[in-house]
């Protein structure tokens, strides 16, 4: 028989070995451009880090009772979010993290005005997920696409814009330690 919680206790959720999150994936042409850009940076800066699964994280999910239940509820929320396709343009190579040292840091693509639609869509999605108790209150957000982890990294610099029109968004399970992602669901953007 399940134990009753006091009014002040939070329910305990099963930990998830494989984190779940919503993301945007670049289209085929943008993926090719990103791979070419990374190769140029490898050659000119001696980078050795492996290319990561390419995506822009929108919202991380807080686990429900079971991973399957989290996926079910998240899928229902995703199906209810209405938004028109929007353009994503990333034009700046930058680094995240501290000043270097032992740990490798992420090299990412970020954008200026080309990420406004992305930010608006993320806010809408996260609000709906928050109502379903599937995400924490959205904090600060720097739209970016992680390319690789390395150290030392080249200085921040502008790059030719890599752009695509986001036609859909996906629910992803990250296979921790494997640098792999499994797409669990896909929802079209159409207003």
Order of alpha helices (4+ residues) and beta strands (2+ residues): beta-alpha-beta-alpha-beta-beta-alpha-beta-beta-beta-beta
